[in-house]
Amino acid sequence: MSTRAGFVALIGEPNAGKSTLLNRMVGAKVSIVTHKVQTTRARIRGVAIEGDAQIVFVDTPGLFQPRRRLDRAMVAAAWGGAADADVVVLMVEAHRGVTEGVERILEGLATVGEGRKVALAINKIDRVESQVLLGLTKELNDRYAFVETFMISAEKGFGVDALRTWLGGQLPEGPWLYPEDQIADLPMRMIAAEMTREKLTLRLHQELPYQLTVETENWEERKDGTARIDQVVYVSREGHKGIILGNKGETIKSVSKASRAELEEFLGRRVHLFLQVKVREKWQEEAERYSQMGLDFKDGNA
């Protein structure tokens, strides 16, 4: 039996549902899912098996109008992920339709999509009437020659199996790229940091989540089978430190508890998690912080 393997890039605006779709396709949580936009920073890859095909998903940051260095590096990573892929899937939210952001992505696809298969996945279809869906499908297909269109609900799972089956059949023949039991190629340290960052994003509001980053500073495997994980939350202002710590340290305690629980479930063993909050005013200008997130510092140049 011949095997297939290749890369699939999920692109779209922030909050289009890319991370939710990735996690459902892979069957495990490897990408941050929050109600806040722009939370996926690195090109997280999740691996799914579909028959004799191994699909390696590149979950790109949402494509948006960048304002800061970090934004520019994220957008460069998103287009870079699409340019490296065998198949690109553009995700569009059914109820939002062709927004300014989608317009910009369609323009970008004129170059990046050349020579590769680009499919359209209209997500959150449970939020609109069928007539609206038909109109949106026609409008988008008139604007770009998508090889296939899928109607899905990443959250509820509707249409996801059909999309995965189709993707498996589109990949080039060749040996699998990863061991069968591997679901993500991110180092565990980065996955652990992302889990804590997700919990902080869910707890905090407004701008602060984009002013912080989490790094796993130390990972110690203990003789009793448990792991000790030390993480640092970097913020850019002293005032932010107080917000993250919360009254009598309540916020950081609840974040630590939630993150530890998820890590234990993910690793299948006990975890001792220790969080510290440090102020680094210019962390968004430090090349090392970018490499920790899997981004290229140079991509952030104006």
MARDOMAR-459720 format. One record per atom (N, C-alpha, C): x, y, z. Coordinates in steps of 0.02 Angstrom, whole numbers, padded with zeros to 5 digits, always signed. Layout:
<atoms>
XYZ/...
</atoms>
This chain:
<atoms>
+00042-00060+00000/+00000+00000+00000/+00044+00063+00000/+00031+00108-00048/+00073+00168-00050/+00047+00218+00001/+00093+00253+00032/+00074+00303+00083/+00080+00373+00054/+00045+00420+00086/+00049+00490+00066/+00067+00532+00126/+00099+00588+00115/+00114+00634+00170/+00127+00703+00142/+00108+00753+00181/+00120+00821+00158/+00093+00872+00207/+00103+00936+00189/+00085+00991+00233/+00022+01027+00209/-00022+01042+00257/-00082+01080+00242/-00082+01144+00285/-00086+01201+00253/-00088+01265+00290/-00159+01289+00297/-00178+01304+00358/-00244+01335+00370/-00232+01410+00376/-00264+01448+00332/-00256+01521+00336/-00324+01554+00343/-00324+01616+00367/-00386+01652+00375/-00376+01710+00423/-00429+01747+00434/-00425+01803+00481/-00420+01776+00553/-00399+01818+00600/-00401+01797+00670/-00471+01775+00689/-00477+01724+00729/-00543+01700+00752/-00584+01663+00700/-00554+01647+00643/-00593+01612+00590/-00608+01540+00610/-00572+01515+00661/-00585+01446+00684/-00530+01398+00665/-00471+01424+00646/-00416+01381+00623/-00392+01334+00678/-00382+01361+00737/-00357+01320+00792/-00408+01266+00812/-00472+01286+00813/-00525+01238+00830/-00526+01181+00779/-00519+01199+00715/-00519+01148+00662/-00458+01102+00669/-00400+01132+00681/-00339+01093+00689/-00346+01043+00746/-00370+01067+00804/-00377+01023+00862/-00427+00966+00848/-00480+00981+00810/-00529+00929+00795/-00501+00878+00745/-00463+00902+00697/-00433+00858+00647/-00382+00811+00679/-00343+00839+00725/-00289+00801+00756/-00315+00756+00812/-00370+00779+00842/-00400+00739+00896/-00367+00752+00963/-00328+00804+00968/-00298+00824+01032/-00286+00898+01030/-00278+00927+01089/-00271+00999+01092/-00198+01019+01083/-00180+01046+01025/-00111+01066+01015/-00106+01141+00999/-00163+01174+00992/-00161+01245+00975/-00208+01283+01021/-00188+01343+01038/-00227+01386+01082/-00295+01402+01052/-00348+01394+01090/-00415+01413+01067/-00444+01461+01119/-00453+01524+01100/-00484+01572+01146/-00531+01615+01106/-00569+01656+01142/-00615+01702+01108/-00579+01765+01087/-00515+01771+01104/-00477+01830+01086/-00442+01819+01019/-00433+01872+00981/-00402+01865+00915/-00326+01862+00922/-00294+01841+00868/-00221+01841+00863/-00185+01802+00918/-00214+01746+00941/-00181+01711+00996/-00132+01657+00973/-00137+01636+00910/-00089+01586+00886/-00029+01622+00858/+00029+01614+00889/+00087+01652+00867/+00133+01612+00822/+00144+01550+00839/+00193+01511+00801/+00157+01465+00752/+00196+01440+00704/+00166+01394+00656/+00161+01325+00688/+00109+01314+00727/+00101+01251+00762/+00080+01197+00712/+00115+01142+00713/+00096+01087+00669/+00063+01031+00709/+00006+01010+00685/-00028+00952+00714/-00028+00898+00661/-00023+00836+00682/-00020+00781+00634/-00083+00739+00639/-00116+00727+00583/-00176+00685+00582/-00165+00628+00532/-00193+00570+00548/-00189+00512+00504/-00257+00503+00471/-00257+00498+00405/-00318+00487+00367/-00306+00430+00319/-00327+00369+00340/-00313+00310+00298/-00238+00299+00292/-00213+00299+00230/-00141+00288+00220/-00103+00355+00214/-00138+00411+00230/-00107+00477+00224/-00092+00508+00292/-00035+00541+00296/-00018+00579+00356/-00021+00653+00338/-00069+00688+00370/-00079+00759+00356/-00046+00800+00410/+00002+00841+00390/+00036+00884+00439/+00007+00955+00432/-00030+00976+00483/-00062+01041+00481/-00017+01096+00506/-00016+01150+00468/+00020+01210+00489/-00033+01260+00511/-00039+01271+00575/-00090+01318+00600/-00058+01387+00604/-00073+01428+00555/-00039+01493+00550/-00074+01546+00593/-00036+01597+00614/-00069+01653+00648/-00121+01683+00601/-00172+01714+00629/-00223+01746+00587/-00193+01802+00546/-00217+01810+00484/-00192+01863+00441/-00231+01927+00455/-00196+01979+00473/-00229+02042+00490/-00183+02099+00471/-00205+02161+00479/-00164+02219+00463/-00114+02231+00520/-00049+02217+00508/-00001+02222+00564/+00016+02293+00583/+00025+02304+00649/+00043+02371+00673/+00110+02371+00708/+00125+02317+00745/+00187+02315+00783/+00234+02262+00755/+00295+02262+00781/+00345+02213+00757/+00318+02142+00765/+00289+02127+00824/+00263+02060+00836/+00209+02043+00785/+00165+02091+00771/+00112+02080+00721/+00142+02062+00653/+00193+02101+00634/+00223+02090+00567/+00256+02021+00563/+00289+02000+00617/+00321+01934+00618/+00268+01879+00614/+00210+01890+00647/+00156+01840+00645/+00126+01834+00575/+00116+01890+00542/+00087+01889+00474/+00137+01857+00425/+00201+01872+00433/+00252+01841+00390/+00253+01765+00400/+00244+01744+00463/+00243+01672+00478/+00182+01639+00445/+00126+01674+00445/+00065+01647+00415/+00074+01636+00340/+00098+01688+00305/+00108+01681+00233/+00164+01631+00218/+00214+01629+00261/+00269+01581+00252/+00243+01510+00258/+00197+01499+00305/+00167+01433+00314/+00129+01412+00253/+00092+01460+00222/+00053+01445+00162/+00100+01429+00104/+00154+01468+00099/+00201+01459+00042/+00238+01393+00046/+00244+01364+00106/+00280+01300+00114/+00234+01239+00106/+00169+01250+00101/+00121+01194+00105/+00106+01163+00037/+00083+01099+00040/+00060+01065-00021/-00011+01087-00038/-00051+01096+00015/-00121+01118+00006/-00135+01175+00055/-00172+01225+00032/-00191+01281+00075/-00266+01281+00083/-00290+01290+00144/-00362+01295+00156/-00377+01365+00184/-00415+01404+00147/-00436+01470+00171/-00500+01462+00210/-00499+01483+00273/-00559+01480+00315/-00592+01548+00319/-00657+01549+00305/-00696+01612+00307/-00756+01600+00352/-00771+01648+00395/-00828+01641+00440/-00893+01657+00401/-00940+01610+00402/-01002+01616+00364/-01039+01681+00380/-01044+01697+00445/-01085+01755+00464/-01051+01822+00453/-00985+01821+00440/-00949+01884+00428/-00938+01896+00354/-00935+01842+00316/-00929+01850+00243/-00863+01880+00221/-00866+01917+00165/-00805+01945+00135/-00789+02012+00169/-00750+02009+00221/-00730+02070+00258/-00669+02100+00223/-00647+02158+00248/-00586+02189+00221/-00527+02141+00228/-00525+02106+00284/-00470+02058+00296/-00470+02002+00245/-00530+01976+00230/-00535+01922+00180/-00514+01948+00112/-00532+02011+00097/-00512+02043+00033/-00436+02042+00026/-00402+02061+00081/-00328+02064+00080/-00298+01994+00070/-00329+01944+00102/-00303+01875+00096/-00312+01851+00024/-00369+01866-00007/-00381+01846-00076/-00328+01878-00122/-00310+01941-00108/-00257+01973-00147/-00191+01937-00139/-00175+01919-00076/-00113+01883-00061/-00111+01815-00094/-00169+01782-00098/-00172+01715-00128/-00155+01715-00202/-00166+01772-00234/-00150+01777-00305/-00077+01757-00317/-00033+01774-00269/+00038+01756-00275/+00053+01690-00240/+00035+01686-00175/+00053+01628-00134/+00019+01564-00159/-00042+01570-00185/-00080+01511-00206/-00058+01483-00273/-00016+01519-00308/+00005+01496-00374/+00042+01430-00370/+00020+01382-00410/+00056+01318-00413/+00038+01270-00357/-00011+01288-00315/-00031+01240-00262/-00108+01239-00257/-00133+01185-00228/-00206+01178-00221/-00230+01222-00164/-00280+01262-00177/-00309+01303-00124/-00384+01287-00120/-00405+01264-00060/-00476+01248-00049/-00507+01301-00005/-00572+01307-00007/-00609+01355+00034/-00650+01316+00086/-00645+01337+00149/-00687+01306+00201/-00727+01362+00233/-00793+01361+00222/-00836+01411+00253/-00857+01383+00321/-00835+01417+00374/-00844+01392+00442/-00902+01427+00478/-00925+01396+00531/-00980+01422+00573/-01044+01428+00533/-01057+01376+00491/-01115+01378+00446/-01181+01375+00484/-01178+01353+00548/-01240+01349+00587/-01266+01419+00606/-01227+01470+00590/-01248+01538+00609/-01286+01575+00555/-01292+01546+00494/-01326+01582+00440/-01375+01537+00403/-01420+01569+00366/-01469+01532+00324/-01434+01505+00262/-01463+01452+00233/-01432+01420+00175/-01425+01468+00115/-01472+01515+00107/-01469+01562+00050/-01406+01605+00055/-01391+01626+00117/-01332+01668+00129/-01269+01628+00112/-01269+01564+00132/-01211+01521+00118/-01200+01513+00043/-01254+01503+00006/-01248+01494-00067/-01220+01557-00098/-01244+01615-00076/-01221+01679-00103/-01147+01690-00089/-01126+01674-00027/-01057+01683-00006/-01011+01636-00045/-01033+01573-00054/-00994+01524-00092/-00982+01549-00163/-01035+01574-00194/-01029+01598-00264/-00982+01658-00267/-00992+01705-00220/-00951+01766-00221/-00876+01749-00214/-00860+01704-00167/-00789+01688-00156/-00760+01648-00214/-00799+01603-00243/-00774+01563-00299/-00768+01605-00363/-00808+01659-00368/-00800+01705-00424/-00735+01744-00418/-00714+01755-00355/-00655+01796-00342/-00589+01756-00347/-00594+01690-00333/-00533+01649-00335/-00551+01578-00356/-00506+01547-00395/-00521+01480-00421/-00503+01426-00368/-00546+01419-00318/-00535+01367-00267/-00546+01298-00299/-00504+01250-00281/-00512+01183-00312/-00572+01146-00281/-00591+01166-00221/-00647+01132-00187/-00674+01179-00133/-00739+01174-00119/-00769+01215-00065/-00802+01168-00014/-00791+01181+00050/-00820+01141+00104/-00860+01185+00151/-00918+01160+00172/-00959+01195+00222/-00948+01158+00288/-00922+01193+00337/-00905+01158+00400/-00926+01197+00462/-00928+01160+00517/-00930+01192+00584/-00874+01158+00622/-00817+01193+00628/-00759+01163+00663/-00776+01147+00735/-00817+01189+00765/-00834+01180+00836/-00878+01118+00846/-00928+01109+00801/-00975+01054+00809/-00953+00991+00771/-00903+00999+00727/-00877+00941+00691/-00911+00928+00624/-00962+00968+00608/-00998+00956+00545/-00953+00969+00485/-00951+00921+00439/-00913+00930+00377/-00838+00921+00384/-00814+00911+00445/-00741+00907+00456/-00712+00841+00428/-00749+00786+00436/-00725+00721+00410/-00716+00723+00334/-00765+00754+00300/-00762+00758+00227/-00701+00798+00205/-00687+00853+00241/-00628+00895+00226/-00563+00855+00237/-00560+00819+00293/-00499+00781+00309/-00488+00725+00257/-00541+00691+00238/-00536+00637+00187/-00509+00666+00122/-00538+00723+00102/-00516+00755+00039/-00442+00775+00043/-00423+00805+00099/-00353+00826+00108/-00305+00767+00102/-00324+00711+00134/-00281+00651+00132/-00268+00629+00061/-00317+00636+00018/-00310+00615-00052/-00271+00663-00095/-00261+00724-00072/-00227+00775-00112/-00151+00776-00102/-00127+00741-00050/-00056+00746-00033/-00013+00701-00078/+00049+00721-00088/+00093+00680-00131/+00110+00612-00101/+00121+00563-00143/+00141+00497-00119/+00211+00501-00090/+00221+00464-00035/+00287+00464-00004/+00282+00439+00067/+00340+00427+00099/+00339+00401+00168/+00312+00453+00217/+00286+00429+00273/+00262+00475+00325/+00319+00515+00353/+00304+00575+00374/+00355+00622+00397/+00368+00618+00472/+00320+00589+00509/+00325+00586+00582/+00307+00516+00607/+00332+00496+00666/+00310+00433+00695/+00235+00435+00705/+00203+00377+00702/+00130+00373+00704/+00100+00404+00767/+00136+00400+00823/+00106+00424+00886/+00122+00498+00900/+00152+00532+00853/+00169+00602+00866/+00116+00648+00839/+00089+00692+00881/+00036+00736+00857/+00057+00807+00844/+00115+00827+00869/+00138+00895+00856/+00214+00897+00855/+00242+00941+00812/+00315+00942+00809/+00344+00999+00851/+00301+01033+00888/+00327+01084+00934/+00361+01050+00993/+00416+01077+01016/+00445+01049+01076/+00395+01054+01134/+00395+01004+01179/+00348+01004+01235/+00353+01068+01276/+00413+01098+01280/+00420+01160+01319/+00375+01215+01290/+00373+01217+01222/+00332+01270+01192/+00258+01256+01199/+00238+01192+01193/+00168+01174+01202/+00146+01192+01274/+00190+01178+01323/+00174+01194+01393/+00166+01269+01402/+00210+01308+01370/+00207+01381+01376/+00143+01407+01344/+00123+01377+01287/+00062+01398+01253/+00000+01384+01296/+00001+01328+01331/-00055+01311+01375/-00064+01363+01430/-00008+01384+01460/-00012+01435+01512/-00034+01501+01483/-00009+01517+01423/-00028+01581+01391/-00103+01582+01375/-00129+01524+01356/-00202+01520+01343/-00241+01536+01406/-00220+01507+01462/-00256+01518+01525/-00253+01592+01545/-00195+01624+01533/-00189+01695+01549/-00234+01736+01503/-00237+01717+01440/-00279+01753+01391/-00353+01748+01410/-00373+01690+01434/-00443+01681+01454/-00459+01721+01517/-00411+01728+01562/-00422+01763+01625/-00421+01839+01619/-00377+01863+01574/-00366+01936+01569/-00405+01965+01511/-00414+02029+01513/-00455+02060+01462/-00418+02116+01425/-00449+02139+01371/-00424+02193+01329/-00354+02180+01302/-00311+02230+01304/-00247+02226+01269/-00194+02182+01301/-00200+02171+01366/-00144+02140+01403/-00119+02074+01374/-00163+02029+01350/-00137+01965+01325/-00083+01973+01271/-00086+02028+01232/-00037+02037+01179/+00027+02070+01205/+00024+02092+01268/+00083+02123+01298/+00121+02073+01340/+00103+02010+01335/+00139+01960+01376/+00160+01900+01334/+00210+01866+01359/+00230+01803+01328/+00251+01755+01385/+00246+01691+01372/+00264+01641+01423/+00321+01598+01395/+00371+01585+01437/+00425+01540+01416/+00436+01487+01469/+00448+01426+01446/+00465+01372+01492/+00540+01374+01502/+00559+01393+01562/+00630+01405+01576/+00666+01341+01596/+00630+01297+01629/+00662+01235+01653/+00612+01178+01653/+00635+01118+01633/+00592+01059+01632/+00633+01001+01662/+00611+00979+01719/+00650+00926+01754/+00608+00863+01760/+00634+00808+01733/+00601+00743+01740/+00623+00713+01807/+00576+00698+01850/+00594+00673+01917/+00592+00596+01919/+00628+00569+01967/+00633+00496+01973/+00565+00464+01986/+00520+00499+02020/+00454+00470+02036/+00405+00473+01976/+00431+00494+01918/+00388+00496+01858/+00352+00562+01847/+00357+00608+01895/+00325+00673+01886/+00373+00720+01850/+00347+00779+01830/+00390+00829+01798/+00384+00895+01835/+00440+00929+01844/+00438+00996+01873/+00449+01045+01814/+00402+01091+01807/+00406+01139+01752/+00408+01210+01781/+00460+01248+01763/+00465+01318+01785/+00453+01363+01725/+00405+01408+01732/+00390+01454+01677/+00395+01527+01700/+00411+01570+01651/+00413+01642+01665/+00363+01676+01620/+00322+01719+01650/+00276+01761+01612/+00310+01830+01606/+00326+01849+01544/+00358+01914+01533/+00305+01966+01516/+00306+02022+01550/+00261+02078+01534/+00303+02140+01520/+00272+02189+01486/+00313+02247+01468/+00309+02305+01517/+00262+02302+01566/+00258+02357+01615/+00248+02331+01685/+00272+02369+01733/+00265+02351+01804/+00192+02343+01823/+00149+02387+01796/+00077+02385+01812/+00044+02320+01790/+00070+02291+01736/+00043+02228+01710/+00057+02170+01758/+00113+02176+01792/+00133+02122+01838/+00080+02113+01892/+00057+02170+01919/+00005+02168+01971/-00060+02138+01946/-00077+02152+01883/-00139+02126+01854/-00135+02050+01850/-00077+02025+01828/-00069+01953+01820/-00066+01917+01888/-00033+01948+01936/-00031+01917+02003/-00100+01917+02035/-00138+01973+02027/-00205+01978+02055/-00203+01990+02130/-00261+02002+02158/-00267+02016+02230/-00243+01955+02270/-00192+01966+02312/-00162+01913+02353/-00139+01853+02311/-00120+01868+02249/-00094+01815+02205/-00147+01768+02177/-00212+01789+02182/-00267+01744+02161/-00265+01727+02087/-00252+01778+02045/-00255+01767+01972/-00201+01717+01951/-00139+01729+01971/-00085+01684+01950/-00095+01614+01978/-00125+01609+02038/-00139+01542+02067/-00189+01504+02025/-00243+01538+02005/-00295+01503+01967/-00269+01486+01897/-00228+01530+01868/-00198+01515+01802/-00153+01454+01807/-00111+01453+01859/-00064+01399+01870/-00101+01332+01879/-00156+01335+01918/-00195+01274+01931/-00226+01247+01867/-00256+01292+01827/-00289+01271+01764/-00237+01244+01714/-00180+01278+01710/-00128+01257+01663/-00099+01189+01684/-00088+01181+01750/-00061+01118+01775/-00109+01060+01759/-00173+01071+01770/-00223+01019+01758/-00221+00997+01684/-00216+01046+01640/-00216+01029+01568/-00151+00994+01548/-00095+01017+01577/-00031+00984+01563/-00032+00911+01587/-00061+00900+01646/-00063+00832+01673/-00105+00787+01628/-00160+00814+01603/-00203+00775+01558/-00166+00760+01493/-00130+00810+01468/-00094+00803+01404/-00036+00753+01410/+00000+00756+01466/+00059+00713+01476/+00042+00646+01507/-00018+00643+01539/-00038+00581+01572/+00000+00566+01635/+00025+00618+01670/+00059+00608+01734/+00059+00672+01774/+00082+00667+01836/+00081+00725+01880/+00133+00778+01860/+00113+00840+01869/+00158+00896+01851/+00161+00945+01909/+00221+00969+01924/+00230+01023+01973/+00247+01085+01933/+00201+01133+01931/+00210+01193+01889/+00224+01254+01933/+00277+01290+01916/+00295+01351+01953/+00298+01410+01905/+00258+01461+01919/+00257+01521+01876/+00288+01581+01910/+00326+01619+01872/+00354+01682+01896/+00333+01736+01847/+00323+01798+01870/+00307+01853+01825/+00365+01902+01826/+00392+01918+01767/+00448+01965+01763/+00432+02022+01715/+00456+02082+01732/+00446+02140+01688/+00507+02145+01642/+00494+02145+01576/+00546+02159+01527/+00515+02207+01478/+00529+02271+01488/+00495+02323+01449/+00499+02313+01374/+00555+02289+01350/+00565+02285+01277/+00562+02214+01251/+00523+02170+01284/+00526+02100+01261/+00504+02092+01189/+00460+02137+01166/+00436+02132+01097/+00490+02153+01047/+00547+02177+01072/+00602+02197+01028/+00662+02150+01037/+00654+02095+01072/+00710+02049+01085/+00706+01987+01041/+00758+01976+01002/+00759+01920+00955/+00747+01853+00990/+00774+01845+01050/+00769+01781+01086/+00696+01764+01101/+00655+01814+01120/+00584+01802+01134/+00549+01774+01072/+00568+01800+01014/+00536+01778+00951/+00553+01705+00936/+00619+01687+00945/+00637+01617+00931/+00600+01570+00977/+00589+01591+01040/+00552+01550+01088/+00481+01537+01063/+00454+01585+01024/+00385+01578+00999/+00384+01545+00930/+00442+01529+00904/+00444+01498+00837/+00435+01549+00781/+00447+01613+00796/+00441+01665+00745/+00510+01690+00727/+00514+01724+00669/+00578+01753+00647/+00578+01827+00664/+00626+01848+00706/+00631+01917+00727/+00636+01965+00667/+00674+01942+00616/+00685+01986+00557/+00620+01999+00519/+00573+01952+00524/+00509+01961+00489/+00469+02020+00517/+00488+02043+00577/+00451+02098+00607/+00474+02166+00584/+00526+02167+00542/+00551+02232+00517/+00498+02266+00475/+00494+02331+00483/+00443+02369+00445/+00461+02369+00372/
</atoms>
